[in-house]
Every structure is written in structure tokens, then in C-alpha cells.
Amino acid sequence: MNTSLPNAITLLRILLAPVLVAVYYLPFAWSHIFAALIFIVAGASDWLDGYLARAYSLTSRLGAFLDPVADKIIVAVALVLLVGQPGSHLIVIPAMVIIVREIIVSGLREWMAEVGSRASVAVSYIGKCKTAFQMMAIAVLIICSKANSGWLFLLGNALLYLSALLTLWSMMLYLKAAWPEFERPS
């Protein structure tokens, strides 16, 4: 296994998912704040591992596979935590949109790789914006998840809905790029 520093950071992000869950459910008033910090560290590690891999030519096939998987794991786990909270009905729809989009785009990328057109569904700028808003929204919502009130909760919901809209937009861009492959005879 390629255990370069970027890959180790990516693996750490995967391992932070169960830690996030455990800390989130601790019976302490500060548990949600600490859980948000874990999520923020995971989000920052996504940027850090990519930067290190590119800056020091440490890219690898393992890293290219693990990085998007790690992102999806930590985001899906955090969204499930949030949806499970009392009063989370506002979060259900954008959480569903985000998770369903990730499944569709992952399947699309896999299929496009099979037909030799993987490059036409590369990560877009809209996808990067979606990820940034998504990470901010989830961190804010984890911080205020035990209270579910106040301007911070409203801000987190607004950011989550914005990220869900960007999620749909980026999915449409991926589908548009892949559409010519759908129309080709099998």
C-alpha cells in the first residue's frame, strides 16, 4: 500500500468518521462543538492532502481512489447525524439531495471510466464551490445541533440549501457532459 503522507491524511479522514459519531453522542454539553471541530479538521485535511500530493508529486492511484471516498464518507455520516436530531425536518431534503447526487455522480464516473470517457466527468469548479458550502453548512449545523435555534441554525440551514442547489447544478453539468455517451449505440 502506498503510505505517502497525503494518503495517510486521507485515511485519517476516513477514520475520523466513527470518531465524529462517538464524540457527537457523548453526554456532555461541549460534545457537539468538539464534533464540529473533528468535522472541520476532516474538511481541512481534504484540502491538505490534495495540496501535498500535487505540490510534492505524491499523487497515486490509491489517493485518487480514496480521496473522493473519504469525502463522501465523512459528509454522509455527518448528514445522517444531523437528520437524526429532533427538529431536523428542515435538513432532510437537502441531505437527501446531497447523498443521492453523490451516488449518481459516483455511478456516472464509474460508468464513464468503463466506456473510456472518464475525463469528461472530471470535478468542476461548481463542484468545488458545492463542497465548500456543504462543509461550512455541516460544521455550523453540528455546532448548533443540540439547540436547533437561533441565527446560527438558520445560517447553517441556508448554507445547506445553497449547497444542495449547487449539488443539483453540478450533477446536471456531469449528466450533460456524459449525455453523448448515453446516446451512443451499445
PyMOL commands that set and color helices and strands:
alter all, ss='L'
color gray80, all
select helices_A, chain A and resi 5-24+31-55+61-83+89-114+118-121+125-143+150-183
alter helices_A, ss='H'
color red, helices_A
deselect
rebuild
show_as cartoon
